């Protein structure tokens, strides 16, 4: 069995809620609240798992004044 290589967050295309919270300094609860919206364009649902598309999420954060 080989060890999994750890990929830095800024190189990943999709982030877990935990990773997105660390990356953005936005709380996990707030990220879940934002991504519950049907119009959220940076969430990717894989079954019941919620992933954050990093680049669209960055663009979203750059546009926002407050959340």
C-alpha positions as CSV (number, residue, x, y, z in Angstrom):
1,X,0.0,0.0,0.0
2,X,1.4,3.4,-0.9
3,X,0.9,6.7,0.9
4,X,-1.4,9.2,-0.7
5,X,0.3,12.3,-1.8
6,X,-1.0,15.4,-0.1
7,X,-2.0,18.1,-2.6
8,X,-1.9,21.7,-1.4
9,X,-5.3,23.3,-1.1
10,X,-4.5,26.0,-3.7
11,X,-3.8,23.2,-6.3
12,X,-7.0,21.4,-5.8
13,X,-9.9,22.0,-8.1
14,X,-12.6,21.0,-5.5
15,X,-12.5,21.5,-1.7
16,X,-14.4,19.8,1.1
17,X,-16.3,22.1,3.4
18,X,-13.5,21.7,6.0
19,X,-10.8,22.7,3.4
20,X,-12.9,25.6,2.1
21,X,-13.3,26.9,5.6
22,X,-9.6,26.8,6.2
23,X,-8.9,28.3,2.8
24,X,-11.3,31.2,3.1
25,X,-11.5,31.8,6.9
26,X,-15.3,31.4,6.6
27,X,-17.0,29.1,9.0
28,X,-18.3,25.7,8.0
29,X,-21.8,26.6,9.1
30,X,-21.9,29.7,6.9
31,X,-20.4,27.8,3.9
32,X,-23.2,25.2,4.3
33,X,-25.8,27.9,4.5
34,X,-24.4,29.6,1.3
35,X,-24.2,26.3,-0.6
36,X,-27.7,25.3,0.3
37,X,-29.0,27.9,-2.1
38,X,-30.1,26.3,-5.5
39,X,-28.4,29.2,-7.3
40,X,-25.0,28.6,-5.8
41,X,-22.7,28.2,-8.8
42,X,-19.6,26.9,-6.9
43,X,-21.1,23.9,-5.1
44,X,-20.7,20.4,-6.6
45,X,-22.9,17.7,-5.1
46,X,-21.4,14.1,-5.2
47,X,-24.3,12.2,-3.8
48,X,-24.8,13.7,-0.4
49,X,-21.3,15.1,-0.3
50,X,-20.8,18.8,-0.9
51,X,-17.7,20.0,-2.6
52,X,-16.6,23.6,-3.3
53,X,-15.3,24.4,-6.7
54,X,-12.2,26.5,-5.7
55,X,-11.9,28.9,-8.7
56,X,-15.6,29.9,-8.9
57,X,-15.6,30.2,-5.0
58,X,-12.6,32.6,-5.3
59,X,-14.4,34.7,-7.8
60,X,-17.5,34.7,-5.6
61,X,-15.5,35.9,-2.6
62,X,-13.8,38.6,-4.7
63,X,-17.2,40.0,-5.7
64,X,-18.7,40.0,-2.2
65,X,-18.6,42.9,0.3
66,X,-20.2,40.9,3.1
67,X,-21.8,37.5,3.6
